[in-house]
Amino acid sequence: MAAAAVSEKTGIRERFVSWNKERMFVREAGEPGTPAILLFHDLSTTSEVFVPLMELLSDRYHLVAPDLVGFGRSGRPSEAEFGYTFGRLGCYAGTIMTEDLGIESYAVYAQGSSGGVFSCA
């Protein structure tokens, strides 16, 4: 697991995590061990839209906001390499939560059309 840099402006931890050769940028706020929430941005934005919410809730929750693969500061593999589908994006982020961050139980807050992402089948 890569060390997190802390944003001087927001206090939010920022880092890159990798799984299955793909790189994902992740913002984290709050303390591990508190109730966790995975924040999913809409398909036209990035995790940056959640910074104000993360600042507001970080005293009570462990918040994780990734840039989905193909968006923001995350990797942008070709369609042939990654196979972009809502299910694939959701499974990838879910795997990052459990395998890289060690978070087994979490709620999902999905913005806009990203609500269909968690069809991990």
C-alpha positions as CSV (number, residue, x, y, z in Angstrom):
1,M,0.0,0.0,0.0
2,A,1.5,3.4,-1.0
3,A,2.0,6.1,1.6
4,A,-0.7,8.8,1.5
5,A,0.2,12.4,1.0
6,V,-2.0,14.8,3.0
7,S,-3.4,17.9,1.3
8,E,-2.4,21.0,3.1
9,K,-5.5,22.7,1.9
10,T,-8.1,20.1,3.0
11,G,-6.3,17.6,5.3
12,I,-7.5,14.8,3.1
13,R,-5.1,11.9,2.4
14,E,-4.4,11.3,-1.3
15,R,-2.6,8.3,-2.9
16,F,-2.5,5.8,-5.7
17,V,-3.4,2.2,-5.3
18,S,-3.0,-0.6,-7.9
19,W,-4.8,-3.8,-8.6
20,N,-4.6,-6.1,-11.6
21,K,-2.1,-3.7,-13.3
22,E,-4.5,-0.7,-13.1
23,R,-3.8,2.4,-11.1
24,M,-6.5,4.3,-9.1
25,F,-6.2,7.6,-7.4
26,V,-7.9,7.6,-4.0
27,R,-8.9,10.4,-1.5
28,E,-9.4,9.4,2.1
29,A,-10.6,11.3,5.2
30,G,-11.6,10.2,8.7
31,E,-10.2,7.5,10.9
32,P,-10.0,3.8,9.9
33,G,-12.2,1.8,12.2
34,T,-15.1,4.3,12.1
35,P,-18.0,3.5,9.8
36,A,-16.8,3.5,6.2
37,I,-18.4,5.1,3.2
38,L,-17.3,4.6,-0.4
39,L,-18.1,7.7,-2.4
40,F,-18.7,7.2,-6.2
41,H,-18.6,10.2,-8.5
42,D,-20.8,10.6,-11.5
43,L,-19.3,9.6,-14.9
44,S,-18.7,13.2,-15.9
45,T,-16.8,14.3,-12.7
46,T,-14.0,13.1,-10.4
47,S,-13.6,12.4,-6.7
48,E,-12.9,16.1,-6.2
49,V,-16.6,16.8,-6.0
50,F,-16.7,15.0,-2.7
51,V,-14.0,17.1,-0.9
52,P,-16.5,19.5,0.8
53,L,-18.6,16.5,2.0
54,M,-15.4,14.7,3.2
55,E,-14.4,17.7,5.2
56,L,-17.9,17.9,6.8
57,L,-18.2,14.2,7.7
58,S,-14.6,13.1,8.5
59,D,-15.1,13.5,12.2
60,R,-17.6,10.6,12.2
61,Y,-16.8,8.4,9.1
62,H,-13.9,6.9,7.2
63,L,-14.6,8.2,3.7
64,V,-13.0,6.8,0.6
65,A,-13.5,8.6,-2.8
66,P,-11.6,7.1,-5.7
67,D,-11.3,8.5,-9.2
68,L,-12.8,5.7,-11.2
69,V,-10.5,4.0,-13.7
70,G,-10.6,6.2,-16.8
71,F,-11.4,9.4,-14.9
72,G,-9.5,12.1,-13.1
73,R,-6.0,11.1,-11.9
74,S,-6.6,7.4,-12.2
75,G,-5.2,5.3,-15.1
76,R,-6.8,5.4,-18.5
77,P,-6.3,1.9,-20.0
78,S,-7.7,1.3,-23.5
79,E,-11.1,-0.3,-23.9
80,A,-9.4,-3.5,-25.1
81,E,-7.1,-3.5,-21.9
82,F,-9.8,-2.8,-19.3
83,G,-13.3,-3.5,-20.8
84,Y,-15.1,-0.5,-19.3
85,T,-18.5,-1.5,-17.9
86,F,-20.4,-0.4,-14.8
87,G,-19.8,-3.8,-13.2
88,R,-16.1,-3.8,-13.9
89,L,-15.7,-0.3,-12.4
90,G,-17.6,-1.3,-9.3
91,C,-15.8,-4.6,-8.8
92,Y,-12.5,-2.9,-9.2
93,A,-13.3,-0.2,-6.5
94,G,-14.8,-2.8,-4.2
95,T,-11.6,-4.9,-4.5
96,I,-9.5,-1.9,-3.7
97,M,-11.6,-1.3,-0.6
98,T,-11.3,-4.8,0.8
99,E,-7.8,-5.9,-0.5
100,D,-5.8,-2.7,-0.4
101,L,-7.5,-0.7,2.3
102,G,-8.7,-3.6,4.4
103,I,-12.2,-2.3,4.7
104,E,-14.6,-5.3,4.7
105,S,-17.9,-3.5,5.5
106,Y,-18.9,-0.2,4.0
107,A,-21.8,1.8,2.7
108,V,-21.8,3.2,-0.9
109,Y,-22.9,6.7,-1.8
110,A,-23.2,6.9,-5.6
111,Q,-23.7,10.2,-7.4
112,G,-25.9,10.3,-10.6
113,S,-25.5,7.6,-13.1
114,S,-22.7,5.9,-11.1
115,G,-25.5,4.3,-9.0
116,G,-25.5,1.4,-11.5
117,V,-21.8,0.8,-10.9
118,F,-22.3,-1.7,-8.1
119,S,-23.8,-4.5,-10.1
120,C,-20.6,-6.5,-9.5
121,A,-21.7,-9.7,-11.2
